[in-house]
Structures are given as structure tokens and as C-alpha cells.
Amino acid sequence: MTANGIPIGDVLLASAALFVIGLAGALLRRNAISIFLSIELMMNAANLTVLGYAAALHSLEGQIVVFFVIAIAAAEAAVGLAIFVALFRHTETIDVNQINLLKW
Amino acid sequence: MTPRLVFDAAAGLAILFACVMVVHRHPVKSVLALVVSFFALAVTYVLLAAPLIAAVQVIVYAGAILVLFLFVLMLLNVPEEARQSSDRPIHQALSAGGIVAFAAALLAVLRGYGATQAAPSVAPSPGDLAPVAKLLFSDHLLSFEALSILLLAALVGAFVLARREGSP
């Protein structure tokens, strides 16, 4: 299966690599904003897979889905960053190891 | 140059700068590395015959979302992450093991796809926006309108959350 002469295997491999890097960042970083950036990267990896299959199957629905995902990511980023700003006012840090108000 | 070569180069660049993003301890440098990564991803989107999504990726992701991140970083003056790492060794070891296991599982699933050979198919046609627009504003019109409500709700929510206590 190819998408515009690009084998779907290449697309899937690139997407998997980006997803694993994002996962590593989300699990190993301690800065809340870096974790958030890693999550954005994982979302982009998923977008790449969707677009790869959309091109391989000659379908336009994939592009619509990715369009919605990007718009929702924008909304999510705005709310998430507002939460970080509010959190920073309260605790003076965004280190996730020191934010344990809701833990246990 | 074949599309495959360009795709592999762009994807490699995206992966490289994603690694830079994860490795850097300074959040501002992380954001800048992610901008480069997203630009490279936009190139791959063009090659996958999705020019509209590539433009949205550059304008909305690299242009708006990451600039918002930069604004918040400047506002909070986030310090560089400290180099200490021994406060929770079990947690970190478990995370690393989980990442490796996940990567191995993904590779095992993808192994069967790697051998697919490239065959010349339809060339990417960058001017093909009309079919996408027709689909977006006919079949998916309701979702599109719901999205505008969602963005409005996010706007109001972000305003309420980030506002100083006691100010009107």
C-alpha cells in the first residue's frame, strides 16, 4: 500500500518514532509545560498516521479528522496553559513532582 | 528527487528535532525545537496530498499554539529543569521500561509493513482544496459549527482560569 509513491511503512515508522519520543518526554520530564509539549507531539504523530492512510486509500475524510484534531488541540492548549498559569500563582512552581495537592 | 526521499528526509528531521525537544532541559529551547519539528511535519503532509492540513499545521500549530506556549513561558519565567534525578528511581525505571516495551510492541506490529514496495501512484496535486472544502461544509457542517462553540467555550474557560482572584 502506498500513498503518493511513499510506502505506508515509512509513514507508520515515522509516526511510531515520533509517538515513542513524545511518550518518553511525557513520562520522563518534570516540567509541566515540557510534558504538555510532548503530548502535542504525540497528537501530531497520530495525525501523521491518519493522513498517511487517507492518502493511501484516496479518501478525504482523513483530512477532515485531522483538521478537527488540530482545532481541538488549539482549544486544549489554551485551557491547559491557563491552568498552568493559575497553578503557578498558587504554588510558584510547575514542577509536577512538587504539585501533589490531589495525590493520595 | 522522488517523493519518498523527500518524505524520509523531512520525517527524519522531524524525529531529530523531536529528540532535541525531549532532551533539552530549558523549556524555551524545547518549544523552538518543536517548531522546527512541526515545520518538517508540514512538509510530510504536503507529500501525503494534504496541502490544506500542511497550511493549518504551520499557521495554527507552529504559528499560534507554540507561540502561546512561548508567551506563557515568558510570563511564568520557568527555570531550567534541575539535573537531579534520584528522588524517585523506581518511578523513572518503570517509565523507561514501559517506553521500551511500548516501542518494541510498535516495532513488532509494524514489521510486516516495512517491506511494502513503492509504486508510482497519483502525484500530489497542491491545488486540490475544493473537494476538501465541499466535504467540510456539507457532510461535516454540524461538527464544524460545534467546533466553533468549543473554541468559544475554551476561550471563556481560559479567561476565567487565568484571571487573578478578586479582579472583576
Interface residues (C-beta under 8 A of the other chain):
Chain A: M1 T2 A3 N4 G5 I6 P7 I8 G9 D10 V11 L12 L13 A14 A16 A17 L18 F19 V20 I21 G22 L23 A24 G25 L27 L28 R29 R30 N31 I33 S34 F36 L37 S38 E40 L41 N44 N47 L48 L51 G52 A54 A55 H58 L60 E61 G62 Q63 I64 V66 F67 F68 I70 A71 I72 A73 A74 A75 E76 A77 A78 V79 L81 A82 I83 F84 V85 A86 F88 R89 I94 D95 N97
Chain B: T2 P3 R4 F7 D8 A11 G12 A14 I15 A18 C19 M21 V22 P27 S30 V31 L34 S37 F38 L41 T44 Y45 L47 L48 A49 A50 L52 I53 V56 Q57 V60 Y61 A64 I65 L68 F69 V72 L73 L75 L76 V78 E81 D87 R88 Q92 S95 A96 G98 I99 F102 A103 L106 L107 L110 Y113 G114 A115 T116 Q117 A118 A119 P120 S121 V122 A123 P124 P131 V132 L135 L136 H140 S143 L147 L150 L151 A153 A154 L155 G157 A158 F159 L161 A162 R164 E165
